[in-house]
Every structure is written in C-alpha cells, then in structure tokens.
C-alpha cells in the first residue's frame, strides 16, 4: 500500500490524499460502506460502484469467520471473488463484535474466548489467528485484534485494557510479518489506538502505534456513547502524535457532522452503519438537512427525494413514494433509502476533498454543517 498526501487545508488539519492498493486507488477523505457479512444490505455491487461511488467497502472478521466460515472463504479464493467485488476491501478484526455480541466471553492473555451469537458454539480469537483469518478473507487492509472499551469506564479498567491491547498488537504484528498473502496481491496491517476518553492513555497508545511503523493507523473506541466534543478532543490528541505521512482511519464514525469535524482534525478514512441502518428505518440525509420519511408531511410531496443530488434514485422517486414504501415496510423503500444515504455520504467526503484541494474547506465546512444538520 502507498499513501500520497496531496494537500493539507490552510486553515485546518483537513487532508486530501490517495491510497494505492493492488485493487485500486482510494481518494481520501473516504467513507467506506459497511458490508459486514460480505453484503452492503440491500445494495448490488454494481450500484455501489455506479450509483453510490464506493471506492472501498468494509467486511467483518467475526461475522465471516462464523458464517460462511473460512473453508468456504478459502475455497472461493477470498472475499473479493466470493462477492464479485474487484475494488479494495478493509476488514475489521472482529474485536468489537466479540465484546458487544457475545454474552458469554472471557478476556485472557492468550486472547478472547467467546460464544457464537448464532448457535452458542465456543471459539477463541487470538492476535495470531485473527491475522490468519484475515489472510484467508483476503482484504487489502486488515486490522489488529484489540479490546474496544465501553463508555463510561474507569481509568483503571481502560489502562489495564490498553496494556492487553498493546501486548496483542505486538503478537499480531509478528504474525503478520511472518506470514504471506494467499491470493497474489498485497495486504496491509493497521494497528488501533485505544485508551477510552483519557488523554494520558490516548497519548501512550498513539505513541505505541506510531512506533510500530505500519503503513496506516486506526483510532478505535470512540463513538461508543461519549459526548461528541470529547471524541473530537481525543482525535486531536492522537493526531498530534500519529505520523502525518500515513492514513488515519477513525473506526465506526459517524454522523455527517461527525465526519466533517473529524476531517477537519486530520482523519482520512471512515466507516459507519448509520447511512444504511438509519436509511432502512426511514431517516434520509440530504444536502439541506435530515428527513424522517415516516412523518405525515411527506405523504403528498411529489418532489424528488433530493433535487440537488445526481443519484438516480433521487431524481426518479418522489418523497411521497418513498414515504409510502417506508410506512408499508416494502423492501424497495429500504433499498432506495440505503442507496440515497450512501450516495450522500460519498458525495460529502468527495466534496470535502475538493474543498481541501482548493484550500476552502474551513469556510465550506461551517456553511455545510449548518445545512446538513437541519431537521426538515
């Protein structure tokens, strides 16, 4: 993987760059649609490319490991071939899912013992076998196995968790370096900064992650319930330490406003289920604000979903029709809403990139935040 930084905004830390992988180039800042189990819910791969503009998607180690399983994944030739996707893929290590989905789990020095949320079967994730699993999945960017601490948590717990995460990181890096990709193209390993909402722990973790010297770095454990301002404070602390010549990935964030604020602090990569999950429930993000399609006010509004958008669903379908589909719980409503929201998120980061390259990001962000945060 190669990262090229093209410009940093003159009035903020916002950056525009490119990430070169063997499956293609990613223009940053970038949003990655979440395809947890090898599918962005309700969206065809051709729609991801042609209508949404996705350059990279995300898969999840925990879910793919449990189903369909690694034998099928290996026999298929990796996730790219299994799902018919020839652009970059990033896989989350599964740490967050182990800690959030499994009621029966135990953290030990060797790894995380957990019960499957599907059938209760017992499993063990270690820093080593999570690398092995992600080698089989074959993502272009793979993540270190870590513990994502809950919010709130005491400093003592966060410190203990961080030490374990750093021990696991050293083992994961060693495993990554002693193994090779399986399918003839390169893979990149990202460590993850943790430390909850404590500045001292975040600094320690960022220094540790920077010292490992991998090709990119991630920031985890945020957007888990803490106030947004606290999240931004942690990002700023971490980005003062992480190397500027490597991409920075903020995991699981977030709202359009969160993304713009994080871009202004120097973040390059994002993923979040919000545009897809909220879309399926009738929440629509637009350039002029947020719409709840269940509201009565849209039932006889025959104007386009978003007249300013160039996405085909925004021009073909009306607000009234989308509302009808949503309240009727028709599958097509969830599909239209998902395509629209993902297109909006990709438009947002693409426009941010354009403004960064023109050194007009800071003033554009202020006006854009005002518009996209309004409730319509």
N, C-alpha and C positions, 0 to 999 in steps of 0.2 A: 504494500500500500504506500502511496505517496500523497502528501498533503502540500498544496501550494497556497500560500496566503497572498491574495491579490491586493487587498486594501483594508485598512482599519479606518473607520469613520473618524473625522477630525474632532468631533465633539462628544464622542462616547467611545466605549471599548468594542463596539459592534464590528464584526469582521466578515469579509467575503472571501471565500476560498474555493478550492476544488480538491476533492479526494479521488484519487485514481486507484481503481481496483481492477482485477482481472475480468470482472463482469461489467465494467463500465465506469464512467466518471459521474461523480456526485457533486453538484454545485451547492455550496453552503452559504448561508444557513439553510438547513434542510429539515423537513418534517418527514418522519417515517411512519406510514400507515401500519397498524398493528395487525399482523396475521398470525395470531397466537398458535393455532394448530395447523398451520400451513394454508390458511384461508383468511383473507380480509372479509369478514362476514357480509354476505350478500353482494359481493362485487367480483366480476370476472377479471382475470388478469389483463385482458385487452382493455377493459375500462380503466383499470389502474394506470395503464400507460397512456392511452389515447384521450381519455376524458378527464382524468384526475391529474395526470402529470407526475405520477410517482416515479422516483429515481432509485429508491431502495425501500424494501419492506422489512418488517421485523417478524421473527418466529420465536418460539419459546421452547427451551430445552426440556423443562419439566413436562409440559403437555405432550410434546412429540416423543419423548422418551417413554411415556406411559402408553401413548396411542398415537400412531400405529405401531411404535416400537422400533428399536434400532436395527433389527434384522431386515425388516421391510425397507427401512430407510437406506440401508447399505445396498440391498439388492436393487433398489431403484436407481442407485447412483447418486444419492444425496438429495437434498430438499429441492434444489433448482430443477432437476429433472422430474422429480416426483410431482411437483405442482405446475410444471411448464412455465417457469419464470427464468429469464436469462439475464436479469439485471442483478445488482448487488442485494445481498441479504445480511442482516445482523441478527444474531441470536442472543437473547437474554439467558443468563446461566441457569435460571430456574430457582435461584436463591429466594427471591421474593415470594414465589408461589409455594415453596416448601414451608415457609413461615406463615403464609396467610391462608392457604387452602387446607392444610393438613392439621386436623385437630390433635392427632397423635404424632408428635415429633420430639426428638431429643437432640440437642446440640452437644457434641463431644469433640475432643481434639481431632479425632480422625475424620469427622465430617458430620453430616446431618442425617439422622435416622428418621424416617417418616413413613406414614401410611398413605397409600394412594387414595385420593378423594373419589376415585371411580369405583374401586372394589375392595378397598381396605388392605390390599397386599402390602407387605413390608419391603422397604427399599433403603438404600444408603447412597447419598451423594457425597463424594469427596472432591477436594480440589483437583485431584488427578483424573478421576473417572468423568467428571464434568467436562474436562478438556477432551477426553477420548470421545465422549458422546457428541460434542460439538464438531469434532473431526469427522465423525460419521454423518452428521447432519450436513456439514459442508458449507456453513455460512462463511461469507467473506470476512466478517468481523465477528469475533466470539468474545464472550465476557468472562471475567474471573468469577469464581464462586465466592460469595460473601454473605454476611448476615445484614439484612435491612432492619434496623432497629425501629420499633414503633414510636409514635409520638402520642403523649409525652413519655419520656423515660428518664430515669435518674442518671446523673453524670457517672456514677459508679458503674451502672449497667452498661452505658454507652462506651465507657473506657474498656471494660472487660470484653465487650463485643468487638471493639476495634482491634484489640490485640489478636483476637482469634481470626478476624478477617485478614489482618496483615500476615499472620502465620500461614493461612490458607493461600494467600496471594503468592508467597514465596514458593510454595509447593506447586501451585498452578503454573507459574512462570517456568519452573524447572521442567514440568511435564510438557508444556508447550514447546520448549526448546529442544527436548529430546525426542519429539515425535514429528511426523511429516503429514502434510495434507494428503488426502486419499484419492482425489479426483483430478489431479493435474493442474490445479490453479492454487494461488496463494491464499493464505488465511492470516488475519491479524488479530492480536490478543489485546484487549483493553482492560487494564486494572480499574477498580472502582473506589473513589473516595467516599468514606463514611465518616461517622462522628456525630450523628444526630444534629442538634442545634447548638452545639458547644464550640465556640470559636477555637479554643485551645486544641480540642480533638480534631477539628477540621484541618487546622494548620499542620498538626502532626501527620494526619493521613495524607494530605496533599503533598507534603514533603516526601513521605514514603513512596507514594505513587509516582511522583516525578523522578525519584531516584532509580526506579525500576527500569526506566528508559525504553518503554514500549512505544509503538508508533502512534498511539492515541490514548486518551484517558477519558474516564467517565466519572460523573458525580451522581451518587445514589443516595437513598434515604431521605429525599425531600419530597414535597407534595404528598405527605402522608398524614396531613391534618394540622400541621403548623401554620401560623399566620403567614400570608404571602410576603410581608415585609421581612420576616425572619428568614424565609427561604432566600430572598434576594441578598440579604446580609451574608448568609453562608456562601452563596455563589461568589460574591465579591471577594471574600476571604480566600476561597480556594483558587479563584482565577488569578489572584496576585502571585500565586506560587506555581501553578501548573505551567509548563513550557508553552510559550506563545507560538512555536512553530509546529504544534501538533493539535489535531482536532479535539474539541471538548464536547462531550455528549452528556446532556442533562436527562437522566432517565425518568420516564413517566410523567413528564410535564408538557402541557397542561392546558389551561385556557388560552385563547388567543392573546389576551392581555399578558398572561404569564410568559408566553413565548416572546412577545416583543420586548418585555422588560429584561428577560434573560439574554436575548440577543444583544441588547444594549450593554450588558455586563460581560460580553465576550464568549457566549455559548454558540456552538456551531451546529449541533445535532439534537433533535428532539423526537420523542415518541409519546403517544398517549392514546388511550381508548376513548377519550371524550368525544371526538367527532363521530365515531362510529356508534358507540353505546348511546350517547345522548340523541344522535340522529334517529336511531331506532325507536326512541321514546318521544320523538316529535320536536326536539329542540333543534332549531336551524340557526347557524351562524352566517351572517351576511356582512357586507361592507358598510351597511348602515345601521347594524345592530342585531339583536338576538330576537328570534320569533319562537313562540310556543305555538305550534300548529294545532294544538287542541283548543286554543282559545276561539270563542264564538265569532270574534271579529273577522276571522279569515274565511268564514263559511261561504260568503258570496263575493270574495275578492278574486276577480278573474285575471289579475295582472300576473306577469311572470314571477316565479319564486324569487329571483334576483335579477332584475333587468340589467344591472351593470356587469354581470358575470358572462363569460363566453363559454361556460359549460353547457352542453346541450340540454341537460335536464332543467336548467334554469330558464331556458327560452321556450321549451316545448310545453312544460307543465305549469299550471297556474297554482297560486296559493290555495284557492278553493278546492282544486282537485287533490292536492297533496293533503290538505286537512281531511277531506273525505276518506282518503286511503288510510291515514293515521288513525282516525277515530274508529274506522271499520276494522282495524287491525289487519289490513291487507298487506301481504308480503311486499308488494311493489312499493308501498309507501316507505317501508324501511330501506329498500334499495335506493329509491330516489333521494331520500334524506341523507343516506350514507355517502352516496356519490357527490351530492352537493357539498356536504360538510368537508369531506376530504379535499375536494377541489378548492374550497375556500382556504383551508389550512395551507395547501401547497401554493395557492396564489399569494397568501400572506407572506410566506418566507421568500418567495420569488421576488415580490415587490420590495421586501426589506433588503434583499441582496442588491437590487437595482439602486435603491436609495443609498446604500453603503458605498457602492462603487462611485456614486455621484457626490459623496460627502454631504448628503442632505438628510441622512437618516434621522438625526436627533429631532429636527423640526417636524419631519413627516410623522414620526412616532407619536408625538404629542397629539396631533390632529387625528391620526388614525385610531389611537386609543379611545379618544372621546367618542368617535363614531361607532366603532365596533362593540363598545361596551354598553351602548344604549339598549334599553328594553323596548321593543316595538309592540 
